[in-house]
Amino acid sequence: MKILILSQVFYPDTVSVSQHISDLAFKLTEEGNTVTVFTSRYPYEDKNKIYKSTDLINGVEIHRLIQTSFGKSNIFSRVVDFFSFYCSISFRLIFINRNNYDVIIGSTVPPLLSLMGILIAKWKRIKFVYWIMDLQPELSISSGLIKEHSFVARLFTLFGNYIIKHSDRIISLDRFMTSYLISRGAKENSTSTIPVWPVMDEKFNGDRMSNPFRVQNNFGDKIVVMYSGNHAYVHPLDTLLEAALKIRENSKVLFVFVGGGVRKKDVTEFKNNHHLDNIIQLPFQPRENIHNSLGSSDIQVVILGDGQVGYTHPNKVYGALYVAKPILYIGPKKSHVSDILDKLSGNIFVEHGQIDSLVFKLEQFSKLGSDVVEIIGNDNRKYAELNFHPDSLKTKMVEAVVNI
């Protein structure tokens, strides 16, 4: 099968969406399909870097398109970058040969990228697969970025409904998202629910104190509470930061924020304003080192904003499970994360705003013996290997695409 993938991010970009889309492309090629990718020449985070315009990696033919590179310093620059990418990819899509592709795969990054994809697919009579990572305008509304009944919200909803109703296959990430998509017009018999997988090729299995990332960053014997990934508007960090402030006198607990994004500066400002030595910030880690960075923690933080269940999917929960770490979940009671944690014991759950409860639970966690923490982590890993093994989920994705 001849497959075209549309995505603003692709390998070697390190953001989660890039890693999952790259994994799918490489798996499709491995299974004997011909895969082409249209993507951006710029990494998601670093607009000062530029990739080659064409490339061939693991059998995948990559075409990197030019766009503006103002970065993510403000909403205006982000919108301009998105719009320039839309223009660039739209121009490229108009001239594709319908005989060169059997299927086009589009995602939700950036928002509405798949609108042009599905319009071209219908025009040229090519099947279209819509892989939904998150939903707009719902996330922007719940994050307070746009008003629910504004013109922009209504326009996004109109276009989004068109994509949802006319896709030949929709891939959703959890039962809440699937239910919501069906309520918006998705065809139940052509909607597949397939969670994403842990994006790491190795696991750190050594002694806690010998972890190279822990040693390199001088964590010592601290209890490392780690948030790793994109610091986005949909990941409210306030409860975690306020807990760091309240627990500052406990010298055993260290809060480590790994990654970047629009809310990274909020962490920096909070740390500086309160002169907190118990907060450390580190950059995104390359995939080949992610098992060490996640493995250096004692507990992994997963955050889901209120009002965002069914609209997004914090997939960092899978990496946390897979590296055998206890999980601290901050978010709504009913979600796909709580679906998982309800089946496991020893992990921590608090709702947003429950700062005192979080501080108390972290104090208790810091007193646990290493053997108890290890049991919690090992139970998490066993569950992940049984339910979210990368090989199994990638195979399901391939089947959903090729059996369209």
Secondary structure, DSSP 4 states (H G I P E B T S, - for coil): -EEEEE-S--TT--SHHHHHHHHHHHHHHHTT-EEEEEEESS-SS-TT----SEEEETTEEEEEEP-----SSSHHHHHHHHHHHHHHHHHHHHT--GGG-SEEEEESSSTTHHHHHHHHHHHTT-EEEEE-S--TTHHHHHTTSS-TTSHHHHHHHHHHHHHHHH-SEEEESSHHHHHHHHHTT--GGGEEE-------S----S-GGG-HHHHHTT-TT-EEEEEES---TTS--HHHHHHHHHTTT-TTEEEEEE--STTHHHHHHHHHHTT-TTEEEE----GGGHHHHHHT-SEEEEE--TT-BTTB--THHHHHHHTT--EEEES-SSSHHHHHHTTSSS-EEE-TT-HHHHHHHHHHHHTS-HHHHHHHHHHHHHHHHHH--HHHHHHHHHHHHHT-
